[in-house]
Amino acid sequence: MNLNQSKHHLMLQESLKSILSLVMQSSLVVSISFFVFLASKGNPSDLTLIITGSICTIAVVFLELNRSLSKSTISEQQQCLSKTIPSAVEKIDSRATQAEYSETFMRQLDLSHNFGLYKEEPEERKVLVRQELSNLWLKSTKKLETQNVIGFPVTAEAFETQVDTMLGWARQRLSKAVCVADVHMLIEAKLNEGFARVLYRADMLTPNGMPLVWVMKRLRKRQQDRVAGMDIMLSLCEKAAKENVGIFFLGSTAEVLWNMQQRLNKEYPNLTIAGMESPPFRPLTTEEDKALVERINASGAGLVLVALGCPKQEWWMYNHKGRVKAVMVGLGGVFPVFAGEKKWAPVWVQKNGLEWLYRLVQEPRRLWERYAKTVPLFILLAFKQLVKVKLGLEPRFGDTQRNVTS
């Protein structure tokens, strides 16, 4: 077998694997929809939704087949574009100049207990640290590319770029909101104008769900990392421990937080846990909310990981932006998984976009109705967007850049 035949064979294998995965998921979506139809005693509106969802899933399969067969052509286009597209423009943050940013944290370094490690060659070490801080500052003030996905600007950067940006903001104690988006979140925003404003005001909207990643790949014709909640938390804990950035954990139950603390102390011994708090399962009074904000700000945390569930946590971050002097990241149900109370889906399940099914098996009563309502509608809206782009009725990238420092 020659080289060309080998490449063709590998491409065919990948295409068949991708198509098989989509067919399996499409069948699952249709099966769940029929279950909802039968459970609702044959409501005609539900039957219409089932038929629409079935047609859309079949259409998505054919679109994936077309994408796989044209993969080699797309790869050549990517190589050509990579040579011509310039790097993102760097912009100075109005809150601090680069020199001020570096000097501020050099003073922090001088006062920290870690500075004793560098007494043998402090000047050389200071130069290295200043360079690292300058690089971090540049990452935190660049413009992030975004991709329009059914009307919402999802951040279209690599995983490391998005996490480094969060960490850069945290070093400056900027008040930012990061929403970790999936199908449920986007559909909720599509059906609720108020919640849509919350997502538009977010400083970053990461692609958590694999369906979002697939749509972005299809629209941008390039690789797109999944930026999921658990991966974000693990990476932030690792990097924050090295950068001496404190993290405040807000949400879940006291038992979950205690189990998390034991694991964090074991796996990230140098991590500064600025605080952990389980708020009551009711709206806080004005005095309680004010006291919570004061505790978070007084803790010195640069990051606040919020696990209150969607859409409650997104509303909380929206209402506290400007008040909480830290980067707020909504992580949904990550805390119980990290604490060991719930199982994390295997890697192969995550990569094939079946994590929703894994969670459905664990919590069928809570999730089956949500998936039955959101998945078919997302498929319909995504298919509509792909067709419009294909016909030239809608720009491929939409709002591709937004100023993350504004």
C-alpha positions as CSV (number, residue, x, y, z in Angstrom):
1,M,0.0,0.0,0.0
2,N,1.5,3.3,-1.1
3,L,1.4,6.6,0.9
4,N,-1.6,8.0,-0.9
5,Q,-3.6,4.8,-0.5
6,S,-2.7,4.8,3.2
7,K,-3.9,8.4,3.7
8,H,-7.1,7.6,1.8
9,H,-7.6,4.5,4.0
10,L,-7.1,6.5,7.2
11,M,-9.4,9.2,6.0
12,L,-12.1,6.7,5.2
13,Q,-11.8,5.1,8.6
14,E,-12.2,8.5,10.3
15,S,-15.2,9.4,8.2
16,L,-17.0,6.1,8.9
17,K,-16.2,6.5,12.7
18,S,-17.6,10.1,12.7
19,I,-20.7,9.1,10.8
20,L,-21.4,6.1,13.0
21,S,-21.1,8.3,16.1
22,L,-23.6,10.8,14.6
23,V,-26.0,8.1,13.6
24,M,-25.9,6.6,17.1
25,Q,-26.6,10.0,18.7
26,S,-29.3,10.8,16.2
27,S,-31.0,7.5,17.0
28,L,-30.8,8.2,20.7
29,V,-32.3,11.7,20.3
30,V,-35.2,10.3,18.2
31,S,-35.8,7.5,20.7
32,I,-36.0,9.9,23.6
33,S,-38.3,12.2,21.6
34,F,-40.6,9.2,21.0
35,F,-40.6,8.4,24.7
36,V,-41.6,11.9,25.5
37,F,-44.4,11.7,22.8
38,L,-45.8,8.5,24.3
39,A,-45.5,9.8,27.9
40,S,-47.5,12.9,26.9
41,K,-50.3,10.7,25.4
42,G,-49.8,11.8,21.9
43,N,-49.9,15.6,22.0
44,P,-49.8,16.7,18.3
45,S,-47.3,19.5,19.1
46,D,-44.9,16.9,20.5
47,L,-45.4,14.8,17.4
48,T,-44.4,17.8,15.2
49,L,-41.3,18.3,17.4
50,I,-40.3,14.7,16.9
51,I,-40.7,14.8,13.1
52,T,-38.7,18.1,13.0
53,G,-36.0,16.7,15.2
54,S,-35.7,13.5,13.1
55,I,-35.4,15.4,9.8
56,C,-32.7,17.6,11.3
57,T,-30.7,14.8,12.7
58,I,-30.7,13.0,9.3
59,A,-29.6,16.2,7.7
60,V,-26.8,16.7,10.1
61,V,-25.5,13.1,9.3
62,F,-25.4,14.0,5.6
63,L,-23.6,17.3,6.4
64,E,-21.0,15.4,8.4
65,L,-20.6,12.9,5.4
66,N,-20.0,15.9,3.1
67,R,-17.5,17.4,5.6
68,S,-15.5,14.1,5.9
69,L,-15.3,13.6,2.1
70,S,-14.0,17.2,1.6
71,K,-11.6,17.0,4.5
72,S,-8.5,17.0,2.4
73,T,-9.5,20.1,0.5
74,I,-10.3,21.9,3.8
75,S,-6.9,20.9,5.1
76,E,-5.2,22.6,2.2
77,Q,-7.3,25.7,2.7
78,Q,-6.3,25.8,6.3
79,Q,-2.6,25.6,5.5
80,C,-3.0,28.5,3.1
81,L,-5.0,30.6,5.5
82,S,-2.5,30.0,8.4
83,K,0.2,31.7,6.3
84,T,-1.9,34.8,5.6
85,I,-4.0,35.5,8.7
86,P,-2.1,37.9,11.0
87,S,-1.9,37.3,14.8
88,A,-4.4,38.9,17.1
89,V,-3.9,42.6,17.8
90,E,-2.6,43.3,21.3
91,K,-4.3,46.1,23.2
92,I,-3.3,48.0,26.4
93,D,-5.8,47.6,29.2
94,S,-7.1,51.0,30.4
95,R,-7.0,49.7,34.0
96,A,-3.2,49.3,34.0
97,T,-0.2,49.7,31.8
98,Q,2.1,46.8,31.2
99,A,4.8,48.4,33.4
100,E,2.4,49.0,36.2
101,Y,1.1,45.5,36.0
102,S,4.6,44.0,36.3
103,E,5.7,46.3,39.1
104,T,2.6,45.6,41.1
105,F,3.2,41.9,41.2
106,M,7.0,42.3,41.7
107,R,6.1,44.1,44.9
108,Q,3.8,41.3,45.8
109,L,6.6,38.8,45.1
110,D,9.0,40.8,47.3
111,L,6.6,40.5,50.2
112,S,5.7,36.9,49.7
113,H,7.3,34.0,51.6
114,N,8.3,32.5,48.3
115,F,10.8,35.3,47.7
116,G,13.2,33.7,50.2
117,L,13.9,31.0,47.6
118,Y,15.5,33.6,45.3
119,K,17.9,35.4,47.6
120,E,20.9,33.9,45.9
121,E,20.2,35.6,42.6
122,P,17.3,38.0,43.2
123,E,18.0,40.3,40.3
124,E,18.2,37.6,37.7
125,R,15.1,36.0,39.1
126,K,13.3,39.3,39.1
127,V,14.0,39.7,35.4
128,L,12.6,36.3,34.6
129,V,9.5,36.9,36.8
130,R,9.0,40.3,35.2
131,Q,9.1,38.7,31.7
132,E,6.6,36.0,32.8
133,L,4.3,38.7,34.1
134,S,4.6,40.7,30.9
135,N,3.6,37.6,28.9
136,L,0.7,37.0,31.2
137,W,-0.4,40.6,30.9
138,L,-0.4,40.4,27.1
139,K,-2.5,37.2,27.1
140,S,-5.0,38.9,29.4
141,T,-5.5,42.0,27.2
142,K,-5.7,40.5,23.7
143,K,-8.9,40.3,21.7
144,L,-10.5,36.9,21.8
145,E,-12.0,35.5,18.6
146,T,-15.6,34.4,18.9
147,Q,-17.9,32.4,16.7
148,N,-21.6,33.0,16.4
149,V,-23.4,29.8,17.4
150,I,-27.2,30.1,17.0
151,G,-26.8,33.8,17.8
152,F,-24.4,33.8,20.7
153,P,-20.6,34.7,20.6
154,V,-18.8,31.5,21.8
155,T,-15.1,32.0,22.4
156,A,-13.2,30.3,19.5
157,E,-9.7,30.1,21.0
158,A,-7.6,27.2,22.1
159,F,-8.1,25.7,25.6
160,E,-4.8,27.0,27.0
161,T,-5.5,30.5,25.6
162,Q,-8.8,30.7,27.3
163,V,-7.5,29.5,30.7
164,D,-4.5,31.8,30.5
165,T,-6.7,34.7,29.8
166,M,-8.8,33.9,32.9
167,L,-5.6,33.7,35.0
168,G,-4.3,37.0,33.6
169,W,-7.5,38.7,34.6
170,A,-7.3,37.0,38.0
171,R,-3.8,38.4,38.6
172,Q,-5.1,41.9,38.1
173,R,-8.1,41.2,40.3
174,L,-10.5,42.3,37.5
175,S,-14.2,41.7,37.9
176,K,-15.1,39.3,35.0
177,A,-17.8,36.7,34.3
178,V,-17.0,33.5,32.4
179,C,-20.0,31.3,31.3
180,V,-19.3,27.7,30.4
181,A,-21.8,27.1,27.7
182,D,-23.6,24.0,26.5
183,V,-26.8,23.2,24.5
184,H,-29.0,23.7,27.5
185,M,-27.6,27.2,28.3
186,L,-27.9,28.5,24.8
187,I,-31.4,27.3,24.3
188,E,-32.5,28.8,27.7
189,A,-31.0,32.1,26.4
190,K,-32.8,31.7,23.1
191,L,-36.1,31.3,24.8
192,N,-35.5,34.0,27.5
193,E,-34.5,37.5,26.3
194,G,-33.3,38.5,29.8
195,F,-31.0,35.5,30.1
196,A,-29.7,36.2,26.6
197,R,-28.5,39.6,27.8
198,V,-26.6,37.8,30.6
199,L,-24.7,35.7,28.1
200,Y,-24.0,38.8,25.8
201,R,-22.6,40.6,28.8
202,A,-20.3,37.7,29.8
203,D,-16.6,38.3,29.2
204,M,-16.1,34.8,27.9
205,L,-18.5,32.1,26.7
206,T,-16.5,28.8,26.5
207,P,-17.6,25.8,24.3
208,N,-18.4,23.2,27.0
209,G,-20.7,20.9,25.1
210,M,-19.5,18.8,22.1
211,P,-22.4,19.9,19.9
212,L,-21.1,23.5,20.2
213,V,-17.6,22.3,19.3
214,W,-18.9,20.4,16.2
215,V,-20.9,23.4,14.9
216,M,-17.8,25.7,15.4
217,K,-15.6,23.2,13.6
218,R,-18.1,23.1,10.7
219,L,-18.4,26.9,10.5
220,R,-14.8,27.8,10.9
221,K,-13.4,24.8,9.0
222,R,-10.6,24.3,11.6
223,Q,-9.9,22.5,14.9
224,Q,-11.7,23.8,18.0
225,D,-10.9,22.7,21.5
226,R,-13.6,21.8,24.0
227,V,-13.3,24.0,27.0
228,A,-15.3,22.1,29.6
229,G,-16.0,23.0,33.2
230,M,-14.0,20.2,34.9
231,D,-11.0,20.7,32.6
232,I,-11.1,24.5,33.4
233,M,-11.2,23.9,37.1
234,L,-8.3,21.4,37.1
235,S,-6.1,23.7,34.9
236,L,-6.9,26.8,37.0
237,C,-6.0,25.0,40.2
238,E,-2.7,23.8,38.7
239,K,-1.8,27.2,37.3
240,A,-3.1,29.2,40.2
241,A,-0.9,27.2,42.6
242,K,2.1,28.1,40.6
243,E,1.1,31.8,40.2
244,N,0.1,32.2,43.9
245,V,-3.5,33.2,42.9
246,G,-6.2,32.4,45.5
247,I,-9.4,30.6,44.6
248,F,-12.8,31.0,46.3
249,F,-15.2,28.1,45.9
250,L,-18.9,29.1,46.0
251,G,-21.8,26.6,45.8
252,S,-22.9,23.0,46.4
253,T,-23.2,21.6,49.9
254,A,-20.9,21.8,52.9
255,E,-20.2,18.1,52.6
256,V,-19.2,18.4,49.0
257,L,-16.9,21.4,49.8
258,W,-15.3,19.5,52.6
259,N,-14.5,16.5,50.3
260,M,-13.2,18.9,47.7
261,Q,-10.9,20.5,50.2
262,Q,-9.4,17.2,51.2
263,R,-8.7,16.3,47.5
264,L,-7.4,19.8,46.7
265,N,-5.0,19.8,49.6
266,K,-3.6,16.4,48.5
267,E,-3.3,17.1,44.7
268,Y,-2.5,20.8,44.8
269,P,-0.7,21.4,48.2
270,N,0.5,24.9,47.1
271,L,-2.9,26.1,46.1
272,T,-4.3,29.0,48.1
273,I,-7.9,28.2,49.0
274,A,-9.1,31.7,49.8
275,G,-12.5,30.4,51.0
276,M,-15.3,27.9,50.6
277,E,-18.9,28.7,51.1
278,S,-22.2,26.8,50.6
279,P,-25.0,29.5,50.3
280,P,-28.5,28.6,51.4
281,F,-30.9,27.2,48.8
282,R,-33.0,30.4,48.8
283,P,-32.5,34.0,47.7
284,L,-30.1,35.8,49.9
285,T,-31.3,38.9,51.7
286,T,-29.6,42.2,50.8
287,E,-27.5,42.1,54.0
288,E,-26.5,38.5,53.4
289,D,-25.5,39.2,49.9
290,K,-23.5,42.3,50.9
291,A,-21.7,40.3,53.6
292,L,-20.9,37.5,51.1
293,V,-19.3,40.0,48.6
294,E,-17.3,41.5,51.4
295,R,-16.0,38.1,52.5
296,I,-15.0,37.2,48.9
297,N,-13.2,40.5,48.4
298,A,-11.5,40.4,51.7
299,S,-10.2,36.9,51.0
300,G,-7.9,38.2,48.3
301,A,-9.1,35.6,45.8
302,G,-8.4,36.3,42.1
303,L,-10.8,33.5,41.0
304,V,-14.3,32.6,42.2
305,L,-15.5,29.2,41.0
306,V,-19.3,29.3,41.2
307,A,-21.4,26.1,41.2
308,L,-25.0,27.1,41.7
309,G,-26.4,25.5,38.5
310,C,-27.6,27.0,35.3
311,P,-29.1,29.6,35.0
312,K,-28.8,30.6,38.6
313,Q,-25.0,30.9,38.6
314,E,-25.0,33.0,35.4
315,W,-27.5,35.4,36.9
316,W,-25.4,35.6,40.1
317,M,-22.3,36.5,38.1
318,Y,-24.2,39.0,36.0
319,N,-25.6,40.7,39.1
320,H,-22.2,40.8,40.9
321,K,-20.0,41.9,38.1
322,G,-18.2,45.1,39.3
323,R,-18.9,44.2,42.9
324,V,-16.8,41.0,43.2
325,K,-13.2,41.9,42.5
326,A,-12.3,38.6,40.9
327,V,-12.9,36.4,37.9
328,M,-16.1,34.5,38.4
329,V,-16.4,31.2,36.5
330,G,-19.7,29.3,36.4
331,L,-18.9,25.6,36.6
332,G,-22.4,24.0,37.1
333,G,-22.2,20.4,38.5
334,V,-18.4,20.1,38.6
335,F,-18.1,20.3,42.4
336,P,-19.9,17.0,43.2
337,V,-18.0,15.2,40.5
338,F,-14.6,16.4,41.8
339,A,-15.6,15.5,45.3
340,G,-16.3,12.0,44.3
341,E,-20.1,12.0,44.9
342,K,-20.8,11.6,41.1
343,K,-18.9,9.8,38.4
344,W,-17.1,11.7,35.7
345,A,-17.8,10.3,32.2
346,P,-14.9,8.3,30.6
347,V,-12.8,10.1,28.1
348,W,-14.1,8.1,25.1
349,V,-17.7,9.1,26.1
350,Q,-16.7,12.8,26.3
351,K,-14.9,12.8,22.9
352,N,-17.8,11.2,21.2
353,G,-20.3,13.7,22.6
354,L,-22.2,11.2,24.7
355,E,-21.6,12.8,28.1
356,W,-25.2,14.0,28.0
357,L,-26.4,10.4,27.8
358,Y,-24.0,9.4,30.6
359,R,-25.5,12.1,32.8
360,L,-29.0,11.1,31.8
361,V,-28.5,7.6,33.0
362,Q,-27.3,9.0,36.3
363,E,-30.1,11.5,36.8
364,P,-33.0,10.5,34.5
365,R,-35.8,12.2,36.4
366,R,-34.1,15.6,36.4
367,L,-32.6,15.6,32.9
368,W,-34.9,13.7,30.5
369,E,-37.4,16.5,30.1
370,R,-34.6,19.1,29.7
371,Y,-32.9,17.1,26.9
372,A,-36.2,16.4,25.2
373,K,-36.9,20.1,25.0
374,T,-33.5,21.5,24.2
375,V,-31.7,19.0,22.0
376,P,-34.2,18.9,19.0
377,L,-34.5,22.7,19.1
378,F,-30.7,23.2,19.1
379,I,-30.3,20.8,16.1
380,L,-33.0,22.7,14.2
381,L,-31.4,26.1,14.9
382,A,-27.8,24.8,14.2
383,F,-28.9,23.2,10.9
384,K,-30.7,26.4,9.9
385,Q,-27.5,28.4,10.6
386,L,-25.4,26.0,8.6
387,V,-27.7,26.1,5.6
388,K,-27.8,29.9,5.7
389,V,-24.0,30.0,5.8
390,K,-23.8,27.5,2.9
391,L,-26.1,29.6,0.8
392,G,-24.3,32.8,1.6
393,L,-27.3,34.3,3.5
394,E,-25.3,34.6,6.7
395,P,-21.7,35.3,7.4
396,R,-19.6,32.3,8.3
397,F,-18.0,33.7,11.4
398,G,-20.5,36.2,12.6
399,D,-19.1,38.4,15.4
400,T,-15.6,36.9,15.3
401,Q,-13.9,39.3,17.7
402,R,-14.9,41.1,20.9
403,N,-12.9,43.3,23.1
404,V,-12.5,41.2,26.3
405,T,-11.1,44.2,28.3
406,S,-14.1,46.4,27.9
